[in-house]
């Protein structure tokens, strides 16, 4: 849509909110043409009807092309999503295979009985605490090394390592749950989707419903939707504040109410629409990459870090902060080559 088409949007949105529906809006527009212009008397009725239908066909055609483009884009994104899932699956299978091979390699190595064990603790502030625990068990030069305390400790460590790997794989499987459709959710009476800046709430109503039968009340902190004389379908405090002047609703084909809510804070994801309703996991939302270009450098860096951490957690991999700690640990180990880290424990 060109800027020429959009220059009257603010005015029409204000009128649409007051009319509360498509039919009353059209009625107001034709009333203006009847009272203030010669639209109905300046030409034969068939010419007037032809003009109206011509404009209707033009915009109907534009709407069909727009919807076709959106559908093609959705299908494209769905294909990309499936490709990403398949790629993740292959990477996980390869990682699992490497882990199994690594375990087999560890099993065939001859047991060693270390006299001391270094324990390195990595605190939240990045500092290191190194402790040395001396193994006071006597070590004799006999052929019964398989029963020594050191070997038993190694077997126990391998068992614990196997249990940790299995636990990690279980968590990785749990993280495979798909992101919420449209980054939103659904309840008994409505469904909703969202972007960083707005929400779209869809409320089904009985077929043939007219706008005059509806009650839709939007405030900064509350939403009420329903049929006149009946229990509201939605009635409660919003999860976060909205900008009322930029919110509007329409009745689509007499079957459903579409409500557009503009977020007051356009840098956060909503867990739900109405407080107390079922919440979604906002760590699994998928923001559109194209929106990042609209952000300032600092905000964009924060959003990109959040997206990176979400992808890493979904694959069972360390987050950016955890990777930073691992890098600090590697530097510490390289600067202390005299220390034996083969049996080190990290926390």
C-alpha positions in Angstrom: 0.0 0.0 0.0 1.4 3.4 -1.0 1.8 6.3 1.3 -0.9 8.1 -0.8 -3.4 5.4 0.3 -2.3 5.6 3.9 -2.5 9.3 4.5 -6.1 9.2 5.7 -5.8 6.0 7.8 -5.7 7.9 11.1 -8.9 9.8 10.3 -10.7 6.6 9.0 -9.6 4.6 12.1 -11.1 7.2 14.3 -14.4 7.1 12.4 -14.3 3.2 12.4 -13.9 3.1 16.1 -16.9 5.4 16.6 -19.0 3.4 14.1 -18.0 0.1 15.7 -18.3 -2.0 12.5 -18.0 -2.1 8.7 -21.7 -1.7 7.9 -22.2 1.4 10.0 -18.9 2.8 8.6 -20.2 2.4 5.0 -23.6 3.8 5.9 -21.9 7.0 7.3 -19.8 7.4 4.1 -22.8 7.0 1.8 -24.8 9.4 4.0 -22.0 12.0 3.5 -22.1 11.5 -0.3 -25.9 11.9 -0.3 -26.0 15.0 1.9 -22.9 16.9 0.8 -22.4 15.9 -2.9 -24.3 15.2 -6.0 -23.1 11.6 -6.1 -26.7 10.1 -6.3 -28.3 12.8 -8.4 -25.4 13.8 -10.8 -25.6 10.5 -12.8 -28.1 7.8 -13.6 -28.5 5.1 -10.9 -26.9 2.4 -13.1 -23.8 4.6 -13.5 -23.6 5.1 -9.8 -23.8 1.4 -9.2 -21.3 0.7 -11.9 -18.9 3.2 -10.3 -19.3 1.6 -6.8 -18.8 -1.9 -8.2 -15.8 -0.9 -10.2 -14.1 0.4 -7.0 -15.2 -2.7 -5.1 -13.7 -5.0 -7.7 -10.5 -3.1 -7.8 -9.9 -3.4 -4.0 -11.2 -7.0 -3.9 -8.6 -7.9 -6.5 -5.9 -6.1 -4.5 -7.0 -7.9 -1.4 -6.8 -11.3 -3.1 -3.3 -10.6 -4.4 -2.2 -9.5 -0.9 -3.7 -12.6 0.7 -2.0 -14.8 -1.9 1.3 -13.2 -1.2 0.9 -13.7 2.5 -0.1 -17.3 2.0 3.0 -17.9 -0.1 5.2 -16.2 2.5 3.6 -18.4 5.2 4.3 -21.5 3.2 7.8 -20.4 2.6 8.4 -19.9 6.3 6.8 -23.2 7.1 9.2 -24.9 4.7 12.2 -23.1 6.3 11.0 -24.1 9.7 10.8 -27.8 8.7 14.2 -27.6 7.2 15.6 -26.1 10.4 14.0 -28.9 12.5 15.4 -31.5 10.2 18.8 -29.9 10.4 18.7 -29.8 14.2 17.6 -33.4 14.3 20.6 -34.5 12.1 23.0 -32.4 14.3 21.6 -34.0 17.4 22.0 -37.5 16.0 25.6 -36.7 15.0 26.3 -35.3 18.5 24.7 -38.4 20.2 26.9 -40.6 18.0 30.0 -38.7 19.0 29.1 -39.0 22.7 28.7 -42.7 22.3 32.0 -43.1 20.5 33.7 -40.9 23.2 32.2 -43.2 25.9 33.5 -46.3 24.2 37.0 -44.7 23.9 37.0 -43.9 27.6 36.0 -47.5 28.5 39.0 -49.1 26.7 41.6 -46.8 28.4 43.6 -48.5 31.3 42.5 -47.3 34.7 44.6 -44.8 36.5 44.9 -44.2 40.2 45.6 -40.5 40.8 47.0 -39.5 44.1 45.2 -36.2 44.2 42.1 -34.7 42.6 41.7 -31.1 41.7 38.3 -29.5 42.1 37.7 -26.2 40.4 34.6 -24.2 41.1 33.5 -21.4 38.8 31.4 -18.9 40.6 28.7 -16.6 39.1 31.1 -13.6 39.0 33.7 -15.6 36.9 36.2 -16.1 39.7 37.9 -19.5 40.3 38.3 -21.5 43.5 40.7 -24.4 43.3 40.9 -27.1 45.9 43.1 -30.2 46.2 41.7 -33.4 47.7 44.4 -36.0 48.5 43.5 -39.6 48.1 45.0 -41.2 51.2 44.1 -44.8 50.1 47.3 -46.9 49.9 48.4 -47.8 46.4 50.3 -51.0 46.1 52.1 -52.3 43.0 50.0 -55.5 42.5 48.0 -56.9 39.7 44.7 -56.3 41.5 44.4 -52.7 40.3 40.8 -53.2 39.2 39.7 -53.3 42.9 41.6 -50.2 44.0 39.6 -47.2 45.4 40.8 -45.0 42.5 39.3 -47.4 39.9 36.1 -47.7 41.8 35.9 -43.9 41.9 36.5 -43.8 38.1 33.7 -46.3 37.5 31.4 -44.3 39.7 32.3 -41.1 37.8 31.6 -42.8 34.4 28.2 -44.0 35.7 27.4 -40.4 36.9 28.6 -39.1 33.5 26.3 -41.5 31.7 23.4 -40.5 33.9 24.1 -36.8 33.3 24.2 -37.4 29.5 20.9 -39.3 29.6 19.4 -36.5 31.7 20.7 -33.9 29.2 19.2 -35.9 26.3 15.8 -36.0 28.1 15.9 -32.2 28.6 16.8 -31.8 24.9 13.8 -33.9 23.9 11.6 -31.8 26.1 12.9 -28.6 24.4 11.7 -29.9 21.0 8.1 -28.6 21.7 7.2 -26.3 18.8 6.8 -22.6 19.2 3.3 -21.3 19.8 1.4 -20.7 16.5 1.7 -17.0 15.6 3.5 -16.5 18.9 0.1 -16.6 20.6 -2.4 -19.0 21.9 -6.1 -19.9 22.3 -8.8 -20.2 24.9 -12.4 -21.4 25.1 -13.7 -18.2 23.6 -11.0 -16.7 21.5 -7.6 -17.1 19.8 -4.7 -14.6 19.5 -1.4 -14.0 17.8 1.2 -11.3 18.4 4.3 -9.4 17.1 6.5 -7.3 19.3 4.3 -4.3 18.6 0.7 -5.6 18.5 -1.8 -8.4 19.1 -4.6 -9.7 17.0 -7.5 -11.3 19.0 -10.1 -13.3 17.1 -13.5 -14.0 18.8 -16.0 -16.3 17.0 -19.6 -15.3 17.2 -22.8 -16.9 15.8 -23.2 -16.6 12.0 -25.2 -13.6 10.9 -24.3 -11.5 13.9 -24.7 -7.7 13.4 -22.4 -5.1 14.9 -25.3 -3.5 16.8 -25.7 -6.8 18.7 -22.1 -6.6 20.0 -20.4 -4.9 23.0 -16.7 -4.2 22.6 -15.0 -2.0 25.2 -11.2 -1.4 25.0 -9.4 0.7 27.6 -5.7 1.0 28.5 -5.8 -1.9 30.9 -9.1 -3.8 30.3 -10.9 -5.6 27.5 -14.6 -6.5 27.3 -16.2 -8.4 24.4 -19.6 -10.1 24.1 -23.2 -10.1 22.8 -25.6 -7.6 24.3 -27.7 -9.1 27.0 -25.4 -12.1 27.4 -22.4 -13.1 29.6 -19.3 -11.5 28.1 -17.0 -13.8 26.1 -14.0 -11.7 27.3 -14.0 -9.5 30.4 -10.9 -8.8 32.5 -7.7 -6.9 32.9 -5.2 -7.0 30.0 -1.8 -8.7 30.6 -0.1 -5.3 29.8 -1.1 -1.8 28.9 -2.2 -0.9 25.3 -2.5 2.3 23.3 -6.3 2.8 23.1 -6.1 5.4 20.2 -4.4 2.9 18.0 -6.7 -0.1 18.8 -9.7 -1.0 16.7 -12.1 -3.9 16.0 -14.2 -5.2 13.1 -16.9 -7.8 12.5 -15.7 -10.2 9.8 -18.4 -11.8 7.6 -20.8 -11.8 10.6 -18.9 -14.7 12.0 -16.0 -13.4 14.1 -14.7 -10.3 15.8 -11.1 -9.2 14.9 -9.6 -6.9 17.6 -6.2 -5.2 16.9 -4.4 -4.2 20.2 -1.3 -1.9 20.0 1.1 -2.6 22.8 2.3 0.3 25.0 5.6 -1.4 25.4 6.7 -2.6 22.0 9.8 -4.5 23.2 8.2 -7.4 25.2 6.2 -10.5 24.4 2.8 -11.1 26.1 2.3 -14.4 27.9 -1.5 -14.1 27.6 -4.2 -11.5 26.6 -6.2 -11.5 29.9 -4.6 -11.9 33.3 -5.4 -15.4 34.7 -5.9 -17.0 31.3 -3.6 -19.8 30.0 -0.1 -18.5 29.4 2.4 -19.4 26.6 6.2 -20.0 27.0 7.6 -16.7 25.7 11.1 -18.3 25.4 9.9 -20.2 22.4 8.4 -17.3 20.4 10.0 -16.7 17.0 10.4 -12.9 16.2 10.6 -11.9 12.6 14.2 -11.1 11.6 13.1 -8.3 9.4 12.1 -6.3 12.5 15.6 -6.2 13.9 16.6 -3.5 11.3 14.0 -1.2 12.9 15.8 -1.3 16.3 18.6 0.9 17.7 22.0 -0.8 18.1 21.8 -1.4 21.8 18.2 -2.9 21.7 19.1 -4.9 18.6 22.1 -6.4 20.4 19.9 -7.4 23.3 17.2 -9.0 21.1 19.8 -10.9 19.1 21.4 -12.3 22.3 17.9 -13.4 23.5 17.3 -15.1 20.2 20.7 -16.8 20.3 20.1 -18.1 23.9 16.6 -19.4 22.9 18.1 -21.3 19.9 20.9 -22.7 22.1 18.5 -23.8 24.9 16.2 -25.5 22.3 19.2 -27.5 21.1 20.5 -28.3 24.6 23.6 -26.1 24.1 25.1 -23.5 26.4 23.9 -19.9 26.3 26.1 -16.9 25.6 26.9 -16.3 29.3 27.7 -20.0 29.7 30.0 -19.9 26.6 31.8 -16.9 28.1 32.4 -18.8 31.4 33.7 -21.8 29.4 36.1 -19.6 27.5 37.4 -18.1 30.8 37.9 -21.6 32.1 39.9 -22.6 29.0 42.2 -19.6 29.5 42.6 -20.5 33.2 43.5 -24.1 32.3 46.0 -23.0 29.6 47.7 -20.7 32.0 48.2 -23.5 34.6 49.7 -26.4 32.6 51.2 -27.8 35.7 47.7 -28.8 37.0 46.0 -32.1 36.2 42.4 -31.4 35.0 41.6 -35.0 33.9 39.6 -35.5 37.1 38.5 -32.0 37.7 34.9 -31.2 38.6 33.3 -27.9 37.6 30.4 -26.1 39.1 
